[in-house]
Amino acid sequence: MGAENISLKIAFTAGILSFVSPCLLPLIPSYVTYIHIYYA
């Protein structure tokens, strides 16, 4: 049970780090702008 909890935390942290990585960070404003224009 403890090992599963630790691996879940590692996977969650890795997912957040990959989301805020410099490769993806410049795409976020254009994506948000697209969503606002699409649903406006």
Buried (B, 14 or more C-beta within 10 A) or exposed (E): EEEEEEEEEEEEEEEEEEEEEEEEEEEEEEEEEEEEEEEE
